[in-house]
Amino acid sequence: MSKRIQVSDLGKRYRIYRSGLPPTGLLQAAGRALFSPFDYLHTRLRKPREDELLWALRGVSFSVGEGEVLGVIGKNGSGKSTLLKLLSRITDPTEGEAVLSGRVGSLLEVGTGFHPELTGRENVYLNGAILGMRKREIDAKFDDIVDFAGSTVSRLIDTPVKRYSSGMHVRLGFAVAAHLDPEVLLVDEVLSVGDAAFRRQCVAKIEEIRQHGRSILFVSHNLSSVVQLCTRVLHLERGEVVNEGDPGKVTRDYLAQADAHAPTDLAERTDRLGDQRFRFTGLRLELANGLPADAIPLGEPARLVLSYTSTPGAALDNASFLLVVREGTNDQELIRLWSPHQQVDFGTLPSEGQIVIELPRTQLAPGSYDVDLHAGLGDTPADIVYNAGRIVVEEGDFFGGGGGSADMHALFVVPHSWSVRG
C-alpha cells in the first residue's frame, strides 16, 4: 500500500522568552532595538538556555497509507495542532521530516484558508487554485460544495466570509476541503462545530473519501467519532507518541489514563444537588459471577452497584432512582434507567447499603460512557451527581460466532437474525 504521509522523527522546538526579553510586537521590538540596542542584540543572538526551550513535538514517526484514516488524540497542549501545522507547511520543523504525496486539503481552524474580504464563491475558487486545480475542475464541483455547505451558506455564497458565523465557516471550509479531490485531507476538530445533522454529514463524507483511497489525518476530542471513522489512532502526550494502534484500545487506554489523574472518589464529591439525606458514595461494575470489573464485555450480563450512605435518623421511604448513561464527548443521552418505570418499591432503605441494577445483556458498543446518578425520597431530590462515574464496554462475542465488533459504527448492538424468502 502506497504511503501518502510519511513522518520521521518530526520535532518542533520553540524558544520561550522570559520577562524583559524580546516582545512580539513590531513597534515594541523596534523601540527596544532603538533605545537598548546592545541588550536587544544580546537577547536575540545569544544561544538560548535549556530552560528557554520548549519542544512542542519531538521524535514523532508514523505513516498513513491510501484509504487509511489516522486519528490523533490527546489533551490540550499535547502537540496535535503543532503536528497539523507542520504537515500543512504553516511552520517548519526543527528536526525530522514529513513527506506528503499529492494534493493536500486542510481544515485546521475556523476560517483558516479563507480571505475574509472575499465572498464564499471567491474563496472556493481561491482554495481550489491553491490546491492546483484548474477553473473547469472547480466549476464541476462548485454546486456539490455549496449543496453540502447547506442552504444558509448557499444564500450567502456571494457575501464576504467575514460576515459568516463560525458554523458557516466550518460548513463551507469542510465542503471545500472534502470536494476538491485532495489525495491527503488534514482535519482538525471539524465535528466540534455545527449541529448533529452536519456532523453526520461530515462523518459520511469522510467515510466516502476514505473508500476512494484518499488518506486522512483526523484530529479530534470527539472519541466516539475517532473510533467510528479511524483505522488507527495515535495518542500524543507532551509532544511525544505514547500509544498507537487499534482505535478502540487506544481510546480506552487514553480514558483510563485520564481517569487515573482525575478526582473520581464519589464519596468526596461536593458538586452535588439535593437535600443530602441520602448520598451516593460509590459506583462499580460487577460481572455475573459477582467479581468487580473495570469493563463489561459486550453481550455479557453485568451489574451496576451503587453504594450509598445517609444522615443519622433520616427517613428513607418512598425512594426512587435514576441512572443516565451518556456518550460523554457529545453529551448525548443513550440510556435512562428509572425505577418508577418498573414500579419498584424499595420499602424503607437501610441507613447505608447498595442499590444493584442487573443488566441481563450489555448492548452498548465498545467504548467509554459517562454516568449521572439521581436519588429521590418522595417528591424531594435527595442526591444528584452528574458525571458520577464511567462505564467501559470492551469487545465481546455478542453474536456467538467468534467475531468482535471492531468495525462497528453504531452505539448499540441489537440481537437479530437474517433469512431469505422466495
C-alpha positions in Angstrom: 0.0 0.0 0.0 1.4 3.4 -1.0 2.2 5.8 1.8 0.6 9.3 1.3 2.0 10.6 4.6 5.5 9.6 5.9 6.7 11.3 9.1 10.1 10.5 10.5 11.4 11.8 13.9 9.5 15.0 13.5 10.1 17.7 16.1 9.3 21.4 16.6 11.1 23.5 19.2 10.1 27.0 20.4 12.1 29.5 22.3 10.4 30.8 25.5 11.3 34.4 26.3 11.3 35.3 29.9 10.1 38.7 31.3 12.2 41.6 30.0 13.2 39.7 26.8 12.1 40.4 23.3 8.5 41.4 22.7 6.5 40.1 19.9 5.0 43.3 18.6 6.8 45.0 15.7 6.7 48.5 17.3 7.8 47.2 20.6 10.7 45.3 19.1 11.7 48.4 17.0 11.6 50.6 20.2 13.8 48.2 22.1 16.3 47.9 19.3 16.4 51.7 19.1 16.7 52.5 22.8 18.5 49.4 24.1 20.4 48.1 21.0 23.0 46.1 22.9 20.5 44.4 25.2 18.3 43.6 22.2 21.1 42.1 20.1 22.4 40.1 23.0 19.0 38.6 23.7 18.4 37.8 20.0 21.8 36.4 19.2 22.9 34.6 22.2 22.4 30.8 22.4 19.2 30.1 24.4 19.5 28.3 27.7 17.9 24.9 28.1 15.1 26.3 30.3 14.2 28.7 27.5 13.4 25.9 25.0 10.1 24.1 24.7 9.7 21.1 22.5 6.1 21.2 21.3 6.7 18.0 19.3 9.6 15.6 19.3 10.5 12.2 17.9 7.2 11.7 16.2 7.1 9.0 13.4 4.2 7.4 11.6 2.8 6.8 8.2 -0.6 6.9 6.6 -1.4 4.8 3.5 -4.1 5.0 0.8 -7.5 4.5 2.3 -6.4 5.0 5.8 -7.8 7.3 8.4 -5.3 8.1 11.2 -6.9 9.6 14.3 -4.8 11.8 16.6 -6.0 12.3 20.2 -4.5 13.9 23.3 -5.1 16.6 25.8 -4.8 20.3 25.1 -1.1 21.1 24.7 -0.2 17.6 23.7 1.1 18.7 20.2 -1.8 17.9 18.0 -2.2 21.4 16.4 1.6 21.7 16.1 1.6 18.4 14.1 -1.1 19.7 11.8 0.7 23.0 11.2 3.9 21.1 10.3 2.1 18.8 7.9 0.3 21.8 6.3 3.7 23.6 5.9 2.4 26.5 8.0 5.6 26.2 10.0 8.9 24.4 9.5 10.1 21.5 11.7 13.2 21.9 13.9 14.2 18.3 13.2 13.0 15.4 11.2 10.8 15.4 8.1 7.3 15.0 6.9 6.7 13.9 3.3 3.2 14.2 1.9 2.3 12.9 -1.6 -0.3 14.5 -3.8 -2.7 17.4 -3.2 -3.2 18.3 0.4 -6.5 19.7 1.7 -6.6 21.2 5.2 -9.3 22.3 7.6 -7.4 23.3 10.6 -9.3 26.1 12.4 -12.5 28.1 11.7 -11.8 30.3 8.7 -8.3 29.0 8.0 -7.5 29.4 4.3 -10.3 31.9 3.7 -9.7 35.5 2.8 -12.2 37.5 5.0 -12.8 40.2 2.3 -13.6 37.7 -0.4 -17.0 36.1 -0.9 -17.7 32.4 -0.3 -17.7 31.8 -4.1 -14.4 33.6 -4.5 -12.9 31.6 -1.6 -13.9 28.3 -3.1 -12.1 29.2 -6.3 -9.1 30.5 -4.4 -8.8 27.3 -2.3 -9.1 25.2 -5.5 -6.4 27.2 -7.2 -4.1 26.8 -4.1 -4.6 23.0 -4.5 -3.5 23.3 -8.1 -6.9 22.7 -9.7 -8.0 24.3 -13.0 -11.1 26.5 -13.1 -13.1 24.0 -15.1 -12.4 21.4 -12.3 -13.7 23.7 -9.7 -16.7 24.6 -11.8 -17.6 20.9 -12.0 -17.5 20.6 -8.2 -19.0 24.0 -7.2 -22.6 23.1 -6.9 -21.8 20.0 -4.8 -19.7 22.1 -2.5 -22.5 24.7 -2.0 -25.2 22.0 -1.6 -23.0 20.3 1.1 -22.5 23.5 3.0 -26.2 24.0 3.4 -29.0 26.4 2.5 -27.8 29.3 4.7 -24.3 29.3 3.1 -25.9 28.9 -0.3 -27.9 32.1 0.2 -24.8 34.0 1.3 -22.3 32.5 -1.1 -21.7 35.9 -2.7 -21.3 37.6 0.7 -17.8 38.2 2.1 -17.0 35.4 4.5 -16.2 37.8 7.3 -19.9 38.1 7.7 -20.3 34.3 8.2 -20.8 32.7 11.6 -18.3 30.2 12.9 -20.6 27.4 11.9 -21.0 28.7 8.4 -17.2 29.0 8.2 -16.7 25.3 9.1 -19.5 24.2 6.8 -18.0 25.9 3.8 -14.5 25.1 4.8 -15.2 21.4 5.2 -17.2 21.3 1.9 -14.3 22.8 0.0 -11.6 20.6 1.6 -13.6 17.4 1.0 -14.8 18.1 -2.5 -11.8 19.4 -4.3 -10.2 15.9 -4.6 -7.2 16.1 -2.3 -5.2 12.9 -2.0 -4.4 13.9 1.6 -7.0 15.5 3.9 -6.0 17.1 7.2 -9.0 17.7 9.5 -8.9 19.4 12.9 -12.0 19.4 15.2 -14.5 19.9 12.3 -17.0 17.9 14.3 -16.9 20.2 17.3 -18.8 22.9 15.4 -22.2 22.5 13.9 -25.4 20.6 14.6 -25.9 16.9 14.8 -27.1 16.6 11.2 -24.0 18.4 9.9 -21.7 16.1 12.0 -23.4 13.1 10.5 -22.9 14.6 7.0 -19.2 15.1 7.7 -18.8 11.6 9.0 -20.4 10.1 5.9 -18.3 12.3 3.6 -15.0 11.3 5.4 -16.0 7.6 5.0 -16.7 8.2 1.3 -13.3 9.9 0.9 -11.6 7.0 2.6 -13.3 4.4 0.4 -12.0 6.3 -2.7 -8.4 5.6 -1.5 -7.7 9.0 0.0 -5.6 9.4 3.1 -7.0 11.3 6.1 -5.4 12.6 9.3 -8.2 13.3 11.7 -7.6 15.3 15.0 -10.5 15.4 17.4 -11.5 15.3 21.1 -14.7 13.5 20.0 -13.6 10.0 20.8 -16.7 8.3 19.5 -16.1 9.8 16.1 -12.5 8.8 16.3 -13.4 5.2 17.0 -16.1 5.2 14.3 -14.0 6.8 11.5 -10.4 5.8 12.1 -8.5 2.7 11.1 -5.7 3.6 13.5 -5.2 6.1 16.3 -2.2 8.0 17.6 -2.1 9.2 21.2 0.1 12.3 21.8 1.2 13.4 25.2 3.6 16.3 25.8 4.6 16.3 22.2 5.5 12.6 22.0 3.7 9.4 20.8 2.7 7.3 23.8 0.4 4.9 22.1 -0.6 3.8 18.6 -2.9 1.1 17.2 -6.5 -0.1 17.3 -8.9 2.8 17.8 -10.9 1.1 20.5 -8.0 0.0 22.5 -6.0 3.3 22.2 -9.1 5.4 23.2 -9.9 3.2 26.2 -6.3 3.4 27.4 -6.4 7.2 26.9 -9.6 7.4 29.0 -8.2 5.1 31.7 -5.1 7.4 31.9 -7.3 10.4 32.2 -9.3 8.7 35.0 -6.2 7.9 36.9 -5.4 11.6 37.2 -9.0 12.7 38.0 -10.7 13.1 41.4 -13.2 10.2 40.9 -14.0 9.4 44.5 -17.7 9.7 44.5 -18.0 9.9 48.3 -15.9 13.1 48.3 -17.7 14.9 45.5 -19.1 18.3 46.7 -20.6 19.4 43.4 -23.9 17.6 44.0 -27.6 18.7 44.4 -30.4 17.6 46.7 -31.0 17.8 50.4 -28.3 15.1 51.1 -30.3 12.9 53.4 -29.2 10.2 51.0 -25.7 10.3 49.3 -24.2 8.1 46.7 -20.7 7.0 47.7 -19.6 4.6 45.0 -20.3 3.2 41.6 -18.7 -0.1 40.4 -19.2 -2.7 37.8 -19.6 -6.4 38.6 -19.7 -9.4 36.3 -22.4 -12.0 36.6 -20.2 -14.0 39.0 -20.1 -11.1 41.4 -16.5 -10.2 40.7 -15.7 -6.5 40.3 -14.6 -5.5 36.8 -13.0 -2.5 35.1 -15.0 -3.1 31.9 -18.1 -5.1 30.8 -17.6 -7.4 27.8 -20.1 -6.7 25.0 -23.0 -9.1 25.2 -22.3 -10.3 28.7 -24.6 -9.9 31.7 -23.4 -7.4 34.3 -24.4 -5.4 37.5 -24.1 -1.8 38.3 -23.6 -1.4 42.1 -24.4 1.9 43.7 -23.1 2.3 47.2 -24.8 4.9 49.5 -25.0 6.3 53.0 -27.4 8.6 54.7 -27.7 11.2 57.5 -28.5 9.8 61.0 -32.2 9.3 61.6 -33.2 10.2 58.0 -36.5 8.7 56.8 -35.5 6.7 53.7 -39.0 5.8 52.5 -40.6 6.0 49.0 -37.2 6.1 47.3 -36.7 6.3 43.5 -33.5 6.1 41.5 -32.5 7.3 38.0 -29.3 6.3 36.2 -28.4 8.0 32.9 -25.7 6.8 30.6 -24.3 9.4 28.2 -21.9 9.4 25.3 -19.7 11.9 27.1 -17.9 13.5 24.1 -21.2 14.7 22.6 -23.2 14.7 25.9 -25.8 12.6 24.2 -28.2 10.6 26.5 -28.2 7.0 25.5 -29.9 5.1 28.3 -32.3 6.1 31.1 -32.9 3.6 33.9 -35.6 4.9 36.2 -37.0 2.7 38.9 -40.6 4.1 38.7 -40.8 2.8 35.1 -40.9 -0.7 36.6 -42.9 0.4 39.7 -40.2 -0.8 42.0 -41.0 -0.4 45.8 -37.8 -0.4 47.8 -39.7 -0.2 51.1 -37.7 1.5 53.8 -34.0 1.6 52.9 -31.3 0.7 55.5 -29.2 3.7 56.6 -26.4 2.5 54.3 -26.1 -0.1 51.6 -26.1 -0.8 47.9 -28.5 -0.3 45.1 -28.0 -3.1 42.5 -29.1 -2.8 38.8 -29.0 -6.0 36.9 -28.2 -5.9 33.2 -29.1 -9.2 31.5 -27.1 -8.4 28.4 -24.8 -5.5 27.6 -25.8 -4.0 24.2 -23.7 -0.8 24.2 -20.9 -0.8 21.6 -17.4 -0.9 22.9 -16.4 2.4 24.3 -16.5 4.6 27.4 -19.7 6.2 28.7 -20.4 8.8 31.4 -23.0 8.1 34.2 -25.3 10.5 36.0 -27.0 9.5 39.3 -30.3 10.8 40.8 -31.9 9.7 44.0 -35.3 10.9 45.3 -37.2 10.4 48.5 -40.8 11.1 47.9 -41.1 14.2 45.9 -37.8 15.6 47.1 -34.5 15.3 45.3 -32.0 13.7 47.8 -28.8 13.4 45.8 -28.0 14.3 42.1 -24.4 13.8 40.8 -23.5 14.5 37.2 -20.5 12.6 35.8 -20.6 10.4 38.8 -18.6 7.7 37.1 -17.9 5.9 33.9 -19.0 2.6 32.3 -16.5 1.0 30.0 -17.6 -1.7 27.5 -15.0 -3.9 25.8 -15.0 -6.2 22.8 -17.1 -9.3 23.2 -18.6 -12.1 21.1 -22.1 -10.7 21.0 -23.5 -12.9 18.3 -21.7 -16.0 19.4 -19.9 -16.5 16.1 -16.4 -15.9 17.4 -16.2 -12.3 15.9 -15.8 -9.0 17.6 -17.2 -5.6 16.8 -14.1 -3.6 15.8 -15.8 -2.4 12.6 -19.0 -1.2 14.4 -20.2 2.3 13.6 -23.2 2.4 15.9 -23.7 2.9 19.6 -25.8 -0.2 20.2 -25.7 -3.8 19.2 -29.2 -5.4 18.7 -30.0 -9.1 18.7 -31.4 -10.1 15.3 -31.5 -12.8 12.6 -31.4 -13.0 8.8 -33.4 -15.1 6.4 -34.4 -15.2 2.8 -37.9 -15.6 1.4 -38.5 -16.8 -2.0 
